[in-house]
Amino acid sequence: MRTVWYERNGEARDVLTFGDMPVPEPQPGEVRVRLATSGVNPSDVKARAGRTRKIAWPRVIPHSDGAGVVDAVGQGVPASRIGERVWVWNAQWKRAFGTAAEFVTVPAACAVSLPDAVSFEAGACLGIPAMTAAHVVATAETWAGSTLLISGGAGAVSHYAIQFAKARGAVVITTVSSPAKAEMARAAGADHVVNYRREDVGAAVAELTGGAGVDAVIELDIAANAGLLPTVLRPKGTAVIYGTGAMEGPVPLYFCLSNAITLRFVFVYELSDQERAVALTTIGDALAANRLAHNIAEVLPLEAAAAAHEMVESGRVVGNVVLRIG
C-alpha cells in the first residue's frame, strides 16, 4: 500500500517518507479501512516534530483522523460492517500506524458510520476537531441563553464549537484576527465577532454582556490568553481549555480563586467511554440532519504530506488540511 511514514522526529521534509508498505490485517476486534482521506491536525505535526512526545516505535505512519470504507474485519466483528462508509478517530493514538496510508486497522469502535451525504474530506475532519468541539461545548454545560466566548472562531475546532453551541441555543461571541476569518465565524453562526488585532476583547465582551461577562470561555491557547480571563469571565464562570501554545504559562490564580472560577481541561484522546459516547451522538445527529458545516482549507494528495504538515505548522491556513488518498 502507498503510505507516508517517519522513523525519527524532525522537520517534515527531512523525516517524512512516501513509499510502500504491506497492507495490514485486522486483528480480533478490529476493522480494516480502505482510506479515501487523512486529516492533518496540529497534534500530528507536533508529534512528528517531537515537541509533545518522542517517537515510540521504529516507524510511525502519522495522523489519527481519516475516512473511507471498511474492507475487512477481524474476529468478533460482524461481517456486515464490510462496505460501510466510516470516519476514523484515534488511529495513531498509542499506536504506530495511523491514517496517512491506503489502509489502516483500528478497533471497531474507532470506525464510525459516515452518512452517504457527507464527503470523505469532511469525514477526515471529525475525529479531533469535531470531537473536541462537541465535548468542550458539553463540558461548558452550555444551555439555551447562556453566553460563550469561543476563541479563534475560524479555526478547525472553534468552527465546529460555534455550531454545536448554537444548536444548544447559546449566544456565541468569538475572536478572530482578520475580516476574512470574521466572515467564516459568522457563517458558522457566531452572534458577535471581535477582531482581537483591532479591538480590546475585554471591553468588547463587557459591552456585549452589559458588564456581566460570559458564562464560559472555550479556549484554544491558554498560555497566550489566560490573561484575558479576568476581563471576560463572570464570577463562578467556567473556562474550558483544550489547547496550549506553550508547555507552561501564567494563570490569574487570585482572580480564579476569589471568583470561584472553574478551570476544565480537555484532552480529546483520553475521553471516558461515556464522554466519547455523548460526543459521538452529538456529531452523529448533526451529520444525519446534514446541518454541520465543515471548514476545509486545503486538500492535497497523499504524496504531499510534507507540504500539508508545513501548512498546519505555519498557522497560516484557516480550517482543516486533508490528504486525499483514494
N, C-alpha and C positions, 0 to 999 in steps of 0.2 A: 504494500500500500504506500501511496505518497504521504509523506509526513514532514513535519518540522520538529527538530529536537535541539537540545543543548546538553553538553557534558561538563560544563563549568559555568560559573557565574561570570558575567561581564557585559560589555556593550552589545546591543542587539546584532549589529553587523559583524562583530567579532566571534560570537558564540552560536548564533542560530544557524543550523544546517538544514538544507532542504534535500530530501533523498527518499530512499525506500526502506521499509521495514516489514517484517512478516505481519500478516493480518492476525490480530489476537483472537483467541477462542474464549467464549463466555464460560465462566466458572459457575458452580452451583449458586443459584440466587441472582445471577447477573443476566443482563441483556447485552447484545452487541448492536450498536447503532451505526449504520452507514451514514456518515455525516454529510450534510449539504453545506453547513456553515459552522464557523467557530467564532465566538465572541472574544475580543481582546479587552481586558479590563486593567485598570491601574494596578491592581494587586498582582496580576500576571506579570506585568512589566517589572514591578518591584522585586518579585521573587526571582525572575530571571537575572536581574542585576545583582541580587544578593543583599538588597537593602533591608528586607524584612525577614528573610530566612535564607540560610545557605543551602545549596543543592544537597539533597539527602540520598540520591540514587546515582548510579553510574551514568544514567541517561534519563533525561526528562523530556517528555512531549508536553508543552505548556498548554494552558487555558482550561478553565473549569466549565465554561459555558459553550453550548452548541445546540444544533438542531439537525434532525434527519429522520431516518426511518429504521425501525427495528428490523434486523435481517436474520437474527439468530438468538436463541435463548438457552440459558443453562438449565441444569437440573432443578426442578422445583418451580420453574416459571412457566405459566401456561403458554402453549404454542400459539394460542390465539393472539398473542402480542406481536407476532411476526407480521410485518406490513404496517404496523401502527406508526403514524407520524408523531414524533416526540420532540420535546425540548429537554435539555440535559443540565443538571446542576451538580456542583462539587465533583466534577470528573477528575480534577487533578489535585483535590484537597486530600493530603495524606496518601496520595497515590502518585506513582511515577508517570503514568501516561494519561494525558488529557485529550482535548478535542482538536488540536492542530494536526489532524490526520484524517484519512478517509474513513477509518473505523475507530471506535472506542468501545470498550466494555466497561459497564458500570453496574452497581447494584440496581435491581429492577426499580426500586423506589426513586432512584435518581433520574429516571427517564419518564417524563410526564406527558400525557396526551396533548397534542397540539391540534387545535381545530383546523379544518381544511382552509378556512378563510384567512388564517394567519400565516404569513410567509415564513420561510426558514430563516430569512435575515432577521425578522422580528423575534423569532424563537431563540436566536442566539443572544438576545438582549435580556432574557428573563431571569437567568439563574442568579446572577449577582445584583444587577441594577434593580429589576422589578421586585425580586425577593426582599432585598434590603428596604426598598421603598415601602412595600406592604407592611413589613414588620415595624419600621420606625414609626409609621403613622398609627399603627395599633399600639405600640409602646407609649406613644404620647397620649394615649387614651382620648383620641380625637372624638369629639361629639359635635352634633349639629349646633352651630352657633359659636363654637369655640374658635379662637383666633390663633393661627400658627404662623411663625416666621420660619420659612424654609430657605436656607442659604443656597446660593448658586442655582437658581431656578431653571437654567437651561442645561444643566449637567445631566448625565445619564440617570443617576438615582433620583435627583430632585425633580426632574421632568415627570417621572412616574409618581413620586410622592405627592406632587401637586394634584395629580388626577385622583389618587386614592383618597386624599384629604377632602377634595371637593365632593367625591362620591359619598362621604360621610356627612356632608353639609357644613364643613368648616369654612371660615373666612381665611384666605391664604394671602399672606404678604411674602414676597420673595425678593432676594437680592440678585443683581446681575452686574456685569461690567461693561455692557455696550447696548446700544439701541437694538441691534440685531438679536441679541440674547433676550432682551426685554420682550420682543415680539414672540419668540419661542415660548417664553414663560406664560405670556398672555394666552397663546394658543392652547397651552396645556390646561388653562383655566384659572390662573392666578388672578386674584381680585385686585391686588396692588403690587406694583413692581418698583423697587428702589434701586437706582444705579449708584452703587457704593463708591464709584470713582468720582461722581459729581455731587452726591448728596450725603448729608450726615444721617447715617442709618438710624441712630438712636433718636434723633429729632424727628425723622420721618415716621418712625414707629409710634412715638409719643403722640404725634398729631393724628395718626390714623386710628389710634386706640383711645383717644381722649385722655391720654396721660396714664392709662391703666397698665399698659404693657400687654404683651401677648401671653396666652396661656401656656404655650410650649414653643420651644425652638428646636428645629431639626437641623443639626449641624454636621457639615461635611469635613470641616477642618478646625478642630477645637484649639489646636496650637496657635492658629492665626487669629481666631475670632473669640477666644474666651473673654477678652476684654470688653466685648460688646454686651455680654450677658446683663450687667447691671443697668444698662441703658435701654434694654428692650423687654426684659422678662418681669412679669408681675410677681409679687410675693407669693410663695408657695407654688410657683410655676415649675415647669419641668424642662430640662434640656436633654434631648435625645441625641447622642453623639455616635456617629458611625464611621468617622474617619479623622485622621490627623496627618498634618504635613511634616511633623517632627516627632521624634521619639519622646521628647519631654517639652513642657511648656508651662507658663504661668496660668493659674486659675484664680479668680477673685474669691478666695476662700471665705473671707469675712462676710461679703455680700451673700454668698450661698448659705452660710451658717445663720446669719441674722434674719434672712428672709425665708428660711426653711425650703431652700431650692432643692429639687430632686435632680440628680445627675444620673442618667441612664445610658450605659454604653452598650452598643450593639455590635456583635461580630457575626456576620451572616453565616459564616462557615460552620458555626457551632450552635445553631439554634436547637432547642429541645424539640422532641418529636411533636409536642403539642403546638409550639410556636411555628414550626415548619408547616404543620397541617393547616393552621389558620392562614398563613401567608399563601399557601398553595390554593386554598379555597378562594381567597380574595382575588388572586391572579386568574384562576380558572373561571370564576364568574365574570370577570371583566372581559376575558378573551371570548367566552361563549356569547356574550352580548355584543361583541365587536365594538366595544366602547373604550378600548385602550389605545392611545396614540403612541407611536414609537419614534424616538429621536435617533435616527441612524445617520451618522455624519459621513462615514466613508465605507465603501465595500471594495475590498481588494482581493486578488487571487491568493491562494494558499502560499505560493512561492514568494509573495511579497510580505511575508510575516515580519521581516526585519523592519521594513518601512512602516508597517502597521504599529509595531512596538514604538518606533520613534515618534509617530504621530501622537500616540497616547502619552508618551513620556514628555513630549513638548508642552502639553496642556493647551495647545492651540486649536485642537478640534473640539467642536461642541456637540456632544452626544456620543453615541456608541460607534466603535470601529469594529467591523465584521470582516472575517475572511470567508470568501466563497470557495467551497471545496468541490462540490459535485458539478 
